């Protein structure tokens, strides 16, 4: 436990083979903690296999907001012998393990708590799979939590399976709790719940938040091809398509997916596609088509380690420069990189808004860490949602046009042309993937080509004004700053807080969630003249630092780069920053 008197901050890791139900336990415990008033963060470390191997789910609960995993584990739940062997030497906290499955002489000592998980599940529930409920009850006992919130949650979770299954799981949870109470003699790790319960708080993944952001934006069409870690977005939308009146199409490949979305958007429907880097590589010609035809396009890229298949179930921030320059030719685009599930919701909405307003592709960059982790979020403020339509010619303006005189690509000061939808009475909509005149007819005129490129790129001035500035903490007077982007915020926030509080360092952070296009003053000029900068990124080459230099001229030489497929933790990042600062 990190600070028993002032703030409960406990991390629980559940380890086992794929298929043993680590996510089930983390889901049950996470919701139990949330309903008890705690802030919760949950992440998953998963091998790319259906059965076997070693996986773990990790839950962190605290009285204060938490947005990153901790490297200090307080309770380890071992669902197999391998988990016990992997972590017992480094564990200083409590180890809950199944003595019957230890496969060797059962370890003994203060930190070991043997609980016959599967035997209790069979005896009390008639099914070894209910070991999940046994383990959940045992963990609550070590924490010093009451059992009732878990029992209520079990009733909700298994209600559709009938009262017999509900009662069996409850009995398993009670037995696991009782076994741990009898066997554990240490102090309770987190006996006091927060005074305020925070009504309406959610435990929501980044993928769920992106899907909800699309729904709030009135998405009408989604197409994609299953590719981790983007697939949960499609699953969330598909499960609700009949209720919401939207169409979800699983395409035969990513090329078809992006082209279907472009077609739907061209016809006036708000549409989105989501994939990972490998799928995005197949979409680049379609993205260029959207750029040339000035068709709104929202693309979610959930990054994972590459090249090729890479580590398909791990995390990385290595697609940024690819996304900034993917597709052939030059045309404007926007890139958002949410830091939390809450930002994923709001920035997905902003992506739809800007894609339609400027008639461009807009990318939302997630990653396995952001998309698969679960975050405690306050209720979303629907008053902040932008749903107005942009650029469509009004009926009054249509009446003022002479028959068949509409110019789809009319040159305007902003670069944005008035838009009609196919089938509009009295006008004809021409669109072509070749370079074209204002009317949309193919041309090879040098003058028209130059004018059209300038028209499209002219949108950049307006787009830069739409971009929100980076988050600067604590203010603009610190001597050093960590510069980060996207999902690293939670670890950076925690690391900087630790260094300021425990070591008295004069350090802050500058964090970007809206990463492209960047203005020359993306980092305030006053800071550039006096401050020291350290870039923190989940990639091997410092891609955002390179983008900053390319766009603003700022060269950040000190970098902390992590590219092993795992996210940063606040504790380890703080140590790395302290070594780099001033060095």
Buried (B, 14 or more C-beta within 10 A) or exposed (E): BBEBEEEBBBBBBBBBBBEBBBBBBBBBBBBBBBBBBBBBBBBBBBBBEEEEBBBBBBBBBBBEBBBBBBBBBBBBBBBBBBBBBBBBEEBEBBBBBBBBBBEEEEBEEEBBBBBBBBBBBBEBBEBEBBBBBBBBBBBBBBBBBBBEBBBBBBBEBBEEEEEEBBBBBBBBBBBBBBBBBEBBEEEBBBEEBBEEEBEEBBBBBBBBBBBBBBBBBBBBBBBBBEBBBBBBBBBBBBEBBEEEEBBBBBBEEBBBBBBBBBBBBBBBBBBBBBBBBBBBBBBBEBBBBBBBBBBBBBBBBBBBBBEEEBBBBBBBBBBBBBBBEBBEEEBBBBBBBBBBBBBBBBBBBBBBBBBBBBBBBBBBBBBBBBBBBBBBBEEBEEEEBBEEEBBBBEEEEBEEBEEEEBBBBEBEEEBBBBBBEEEBEEBBBBBBEEBBBBBBEEBEEEEBEEBBBEBBEBBBEBBBEBBEEBBBBEEEEBEBBBBBBBBBBBBBBBBBBBBBEEEEBEBBBBBBBBBBBBEEEBBBEEBBEEBBBBBBBBBEEBBBBBBBBEBBEBEBEBBBBBBEBBBBBBBBBBBBBBEBBEE
